[in-house]
Amino acid sequence: MKSLIVGHGGREAALASRMAESSTLFAFMGHENPSIARLVERTGGAFALGKVVDPAAITAFAVEHAIDLALVSSDEPLAAGVVDALQAAGIRTVGPTRAGSEIEWNKSFCRQVVSEIAPDANPRYVVVDAEDDVVAAVERVAGGGPVVIKPVGLTAGKGVRVVGPHLADNAAAAEYAKEVIRSSPEASVHIEEKIDSPEFTIQAITDGTHTVFPPATYDYPYRFEHDTGPGTGGMGSCALPGGLFPFVTQAHYDEACRITSAALDLLRAQGRHFSGCVNAGFFAMPDGVRVIEFNARFGDPEAMNIMSLLESDWISALEKIAAGTLSDGDLVYADEASVVAYLVAPPYPVASPDRFHFTVDEQAAEAAGAQVLFSSAIELAPGEYETLGTSRSVAVVAKAGSLDAARAKVAAAIDSAISGGLEWRGDIGVFPTPVTAP
Ligand code: GLY
């Protein structure tokens, strides 16, 4: 069995590490991710470096190597139609087509889907594409209350700005919305009421018809401890034994699963192919849930939680997904806690021309009970690395019977195995205050 992963982030490293357990791994990456490159080498596969938004190049690589099964689970390749191209070339592929992934790359389409299947689960929102309409829209949406500004297209988690943590007030929010609209003739923004409730995500895994719901995940999008600083792609994430959180009841979880299934049913009814994972984000509120967004792929880093807890064979599950025969028994999870912490260069998420040198002793991390998964980093020499670009550099993942034990493993692994001044949030695993159950 020859499998192919498209992408080069920590999420792809986690997915690839499970694919490499029972297949020969091939990879198409934008840069040489050290974790993925090692898995490729160990299993006797091959990798190519190129643009992960180039469907023709990826398809040519897959055809050249007679790939049996491909997995695409990152936003830009999906929006670029990589799954469409692989499928057209006869490659069995897990992942939504461009039409299926519109639920992520077009926030207005996502809100329309939710309006049809669960109108009460949408926050109040307005879509604006003219600067002159912004101030009135801010007032109309929130009646003076705080708002959230979301650029309609893909922003790698960094375009969303919230009054409070990111923007001083609604006037600053209006200025930001205008700035986004000015940035391109096609640009538009969602102006949404700000909801002050804890968030959770579910990495729903689907063959398009049947969906399996793993433990809920919790992401830490803010750069600094106590949820301060700019938004990031996610500084860490966790899952708990039992699959819920102190602020997520079984009723919240069940409602979130129902809404996610209904969204997938609607996509299918519209002829939009969707297989793989929906990273479905929700607010847990006293009266139920509200949809934050649907991502058309695994969350990064939440994929690492799910892959660390998965006890069954991932390649077999991917084959079932591709065949449209997925069942609950194909995805079995350990009833444990899983914690991921991302380490980043100090300026992150601000762009910096500097590269930061760091060292990683993967055996020391393993001895502490943790796994190291590289993301935007390159290997200079064995154990010596450099940060790359403006994304997250390296993740440390651990599971254990309790949250505290998993946190302790991650902290011990970082302490003993990684040096060089990268930064991470020590409060991964600290949760917001519970809300009253619905
Ligand atoms: N962790 C958030 C995301 O993957 O979009």
Boltz pocket constraint, residues with backbone or C-beta under 6 A from the ligand:
constraints:
  - pocket:
      binder: B
      contacts: [[A, 157], [A, 219], [A, 233], [A, 234], [A, 279], [A, 295], [A, 298], [A, 299], [A, 300], [A, 301], [A, 302]]
      max_distance: 6.0
